[in-house]
Amino acid sequence: MMWHWLTLSKFFAKIGNYFYSLHVTTLHSKQRKEREMAIGTHKTKSGKTAKKGLYYNINQKKKAGTSATKKKSSISPSAYSNMKSGFPKKKKT
């Protein structure tokens, strides 16, 4: 009877090792992809790669809890209002 349990435990150990190795290889591939990203870009929530810009910087400051007040903001009032209105297209003159 003991032999049976030892055989089963070896079997489940092999299965566990198999799934662990799959997990490790997927982690390594994700890390490799992150290293290959261009400088000045970031990964969006949807998984796309995008250039770091105004929204990215604002959201990173919010996450860190270090965002400045509107009075001390480094964004000009005209740029902020332009952003709030959805970056309308400029008219060519």
Backbone hydrogen bonds in HBPLUS format (Angstrom, degrees):
<---DONOR---> <-ACCEPTOR-->    atom                        ^
c    i                          cat <-CA-CA->   ^        H-A-AA   ^      H-
h    n   atom  resd res      DA  || num        DHA   H-A  angle D-A-AA Bond
n    s   type  num  typ     dist DA aas  dist angle  dist       angle   num
A0005-TRP N   A0001-MET O   3.32 MM   4  6.76 155.1  2.39 148.6 153.7     1
A0006-LEU N   A0002-MET O   3.03 MM   4  6.34 156.8  2.09 152.6 159.2     2
A0007-THR N   A0003-TRP O   3.01 MM   4  6.24 154.6  2.07 148.4 155.0     3
A0008-LEU N   A0004-HIS O   3.03 MM   4  6.31 158.6  2.08 147.6 153.4     4
A0009-SER N   A0005-TRP O   2.90 MM   4  6.11 157.7  1.95 147.5 153.7     5
A0010-LYS N   A0006-LEU O   3.02 MM   4  6.23 155.2  2.08 145.9 151.9     6
A0011-PHE N   A0007-THR O   3.03 MM   4  6.25 155.5  2.09 145.6 152.6     7
A0012-PHE N   A0008-LEU O   2.97 MM   4  6.28 162.7  2.00 156.3 159.3     8
A0013-ALA N   A0009-SER O   2.94 MM   4  6.06 145.5  2.06 141.1 151.1     9
A0014-LYS N   A0010-LYS O   3.00 MM   4  6.25 151.6  2.08 146.7 153.4    10
A0015-ILE N   A0011-PHE O   3.11 MM   4  6.45 155.2  2.17 146.2 152.8    11
A0016-GLY N   A0012-PHE O   2.94 MM   4  6.10 161.8  1.97 145.1 150.0    12
A0017-ASN N   A0013-ALA O   2.92 MM   4  6.14 157.4  1.97 147.1 153.1    13
A0018-TYR N   A0014-LYS O   2.95 MM   4  6.15 152.3  2.03 145.5 153.1    14
A0019-PHE N   A0015-ILE O   3.05 MM   4  6.38 165.3  2.07 157.4 159.1    15
A0020-TYR N   A0016-GLY O   2.93 MM   4  6.07 151.4  2.02 146.3 155.1    16
A0021-SER N   A0017-ASN O   2.92 MM   4  6.09 157.8  1.97 146.5 152.1    17
A0022-LEU N   A0018-TYR O   3.04 MM   4  6.36 151.5  2.13 145.6 153.7    18
A0023-HIS N   A0019-PHE O   3.00 MM   4  6.19 156.9  2.06 143.5 149.4    19
A0024-VAL N   A0020-TYR O   2.94 MM   4  6.21 159.8  1.98 153.1 158.1    20
A0025-THR N   A0021-SER O   3.00 MM   4  6.17 160.7  2.04 148.1 152.9    21
A0026-THR N   A0022-LEU O   3.07 MM   4  6.32 155.4  2.13 148.4 154.7    22
A0027-LEU N   A0023-HIS O   3.03 MM   4  6.29 154.4  2.10 147.0 154.4    23
A0028-HIS N   A0024-VAL O   2.95 MM   4  6.19 159.8  1.99 151.4 156.7    24
A0029-SER N   A0025-THR O   3.00 MM   4  6.19 154.4  2.06 144.1 150.7    25
A0030-LYS N   A0026-THR O   3.01 MM   4  6.22 154.6  2.08 146.0 152.4    26
A0031-GLN N   A0027-LEU O   2.97 MM   4  6.20 160.8  2.00 151.5 156.7    27
A0032-ARG N   A0028-HIS O   2.93 MM   4  6.11 151.9  2.01 144.9 152.6    28
A0033-LYS N   A0029-SER O   3.03 MM   4  6.26 155.3  2.10 144.5 150.3    29
A0034-GLU N   A0030-LYS O   3.03 MM   4  6.29 153.8  2.10 147.8 154.8    30
A0035-ARG N   A0031-GLN O   3.07 MM   4  6.32 150.2  2.16 144.5 151.9    31
A0036-GLU N   A0032-ARG O   3.17 MM   4  6.40 137.8  2.35 139.8 150.8    32
A0036-GLU N   A0033-LYS O   3.16 MM   3  5.10 127.8  2.45  92.8 106.4    33
A0037-MET N   A0034-GLU O   3.33 MM   3  5.43 157.9  2.38 101.0 107.5    34
A0052-LYS N   A0040-GLY O   2.98 MM  12  5.79 163.1  2.01 149.4 146.3    35
A0042-HIS N   A0050-ALA O   2.85 MM   8  5.57 150.8  1.93 156.4 166.1    36
A0050-ALA N   A0042-HIS O   2.92 MM   8  5.57 164.7  1.95 161.4 166.5    37
A0044-THR N   A0048-LYS O   2.79 MM   4  5.35 168.8  1.81 162.6 166.3    38
A0047-GLY N   A0044-THR O   2.98 MM   3  5.17 155.6  2.04 105.2 113.0    39
A0057-ASN N   A0053-GLY O   3.02 MM   4  6.23 165.3  2.04 155.7 159.4    40
A0058-ILE N   A0054-LEU O   2.99 MM   4  6.22 162.6  2.03 154.9 159.9    41
A0059-ASN N   A0055-TYR O   2.91 MM   4  6.06 168.9  1.92 156.8 159.8    42
A0060-GLN N   A0056-TYR O   2.94 MM   4  6.11 152.1  2.02 148.8 156.6    43
A0061-LYS N   A0057-ASN O   3.09 MM   4  6.27 156.1  2.15 145.0 150.8    44
A0062-LYS N   A0058-ILE O   3.00 MM   4  6.28 152.9  2.07 147.0 155.0    45
A0063-LYS N   A0059-ASN O   2.95 MM   4  6.16 161.4  1.99 147.4 151.8    46
A0064-ALA N   A0060-GLN O   3.03 MM   4  6.22 157.0  2.08 144.5 150.5    47
A0065-GLY N   A0061-LYS O   2.95 MM   4  6.03 124.7  2.26 137.2 151.5    48
A0066-THR N   A0061-LYS O   3.07 MM   5  5.32 148.2  2.17 152.8 154.2    49
A0065-GLY N   A0062-LYS O   3.09 MM   3  5.02 136.5  2.29  95.0 107.6    50
A0073-SER N   A0070-LYS O   3.46 MM   3  5.03 163.3  2.49  95.1  98.9    51
A0080-TYR N   A0076-SER O   2.95 MM   4  6.21 156.8  2.01 157.1 164.2    52
A0081-SER N   A0077-PRO O   2.97 MM   4  6.17 161.3  2.01 147.7 152.3    53
A0082-ASN N   A0078-SER O   2.95 MM   4  6.03 148.8  2.05 139.6 148.8    54
A0083-MET N   A0079-ALA O   2.93 MM   4  6.14 148.9  2.03 141.4 149.2    55
A0084-LYS N   A0080-TYR O   2.95 MM   4  6.24 159.9  1.99 149.0 154.1    56
A0085-SER N   A0081-SER O   3.07 MM   4  6.24 142.8  2.22 140.8 149.5    57
A0087-PHE N   A0082-ASN O   2.91 MM   5  5.25 155.0  1.98 155.4 154.7    58
A0086-GLY N   A0083-MET O   2.98 MM   3  5.22 160.0  2.02 110.6 115.3    59
